[in-house]
Amino acid sequence: MSRRLHVFLLGLCIASFAQGAAPQPSLPAGNPYAAAFTALARLTPADKEALIDGKPASPAAAPVVAEINRALAAGRRATSVDWGLDYDHANFSSSFKNITESRILAKIALAQADKLPAAAFIDRSIDIFALAGQVGRDAPLINFLTQIAIQGLTDKFLEKSLSKLSPQDARRLLTGLDSLPAGGNLGTTLAVEKMIFIDRLAEEIRQVIEKLGDANAHSTSFASRLRLAGILTDGTTTSVGLEQETDSFWLKPSENKRGITLLNVNRERDEALLTCNGQIARIKLSSRKITGVDFSRFDEVVKSLPGDTMLSAMLAGAEIGSGELAIRNIEQFIREIGDLYAEAITHPENFSDESAYKTRLQKLSPTTQNLALSIPNLIKKDQTSRDLDAKLRAALSAIATAPAQP
């Protein structure tokens, strides 16, 4: 079960990069870039390859490229762009092909841009920067990485072309950069990624537990010997106090005492989950009622889930075995990766020492370790992108303020 979980969750991070894993979704009619993708699909493979490489293409490609460029200019003027992605039903088989192919549009638009007059050259560059921002705004990780890639292409292209810019050109380009639509940022990206995938998986687990129903705490259940004695919140951590016969103790999430582990505490849902010896107990915080969860119908309930749920896709064809183990593994992953995402948003500096970070990861579950290894690299990509932008603006400012030549 844990191996299946690892493979599935790792797939969430990489499957969206695959081209053709699922049909390319249609863009909404109001998406200004729809015409560009329609035009792109009309290119022959040979012309497409030539245009991406900046080589001559057939005469038939010229009107296609012109249509792509017009769509990019229209996208720059859009206040927002609907990419037609259904985040409520996304899973590892969802297609993000329109997003990843935005990079191809950028390459084609940039390939011959250095041959344009200065004014058109500047407009083309701004149009492509706008595409990057429109792709990455308020979107998951695949969008943000595509934004960074497009921005990097354009930054490097402009760096090679700075010598052809006059002070007036540089000022015009700086003004255009300042007027760009807002793009994505690392904090929003991780928050959206968590909402779409991690929070959705947590919600599906909740639904499964609710469908299994609360079983009466019979005499053989560890829940029958427990009483909730108190709830303590310290910052973002909520602990529960438990009494077991004559013994009492406090548990933080993931902590184990007396053989009992607190899986999670969710104040919004008014519940906490405990596990012990292959059993799970559910605490209703407001009433302090502790009941067991009956896993005898776990396979049946999972198989009854809609096919587009991440949980059903994850467990499809798997030898599930213990339902308690499945819940425990997924709950652990959800808690650990959620904490790391939150830390990456508020304290990215904590990920700068890769050796120390890898040592930290050894204390986490194998699934979390594999997925979380990419976080420092993501932070580096984000910083590099911002550094390139700052470098470009500094160079343009220097040109814009250079004394006039006699």
Buried (B, 14 or more C-beta within 10 A) or exposed (E): BBEBBBBBBBBBBEBBBBEEBBEBBEBEEEBBBBBBBBBBEEBEEEBBEBBBEBEEBEEEBEEBBEBBBBBBBBBBEBEEBEBBBEEEEBBBBBBBBBBBBBBBBBBBBBBBBBEEEBEEBBBBBBBBBBBBBBBBBBBBBBBBBBBBBBBBBBBEBBEEBBEEBEBEBBBBBBEBBEEBBEBBBBBBBBBBBBEBBBBBBBBBBBBBBEBBEBBEBEEEBBBBBBEBBEBEEEEEEBBBBBBBEEEEBBBBBBEEBEEBBBBBBBEEEEBBBBBBEEBBBBBBBEEEBBBBBBBEBBBEBBEEBEEBBBBBBBBEEBEBEEBBBBBBBBBBBBBBBBBBBBBBBEEBEBBEEEEEBEEBBEEBBBBBBBBBEBBBEBBBBBEEBBEBBEEBBEBBEEBBEEEEEE
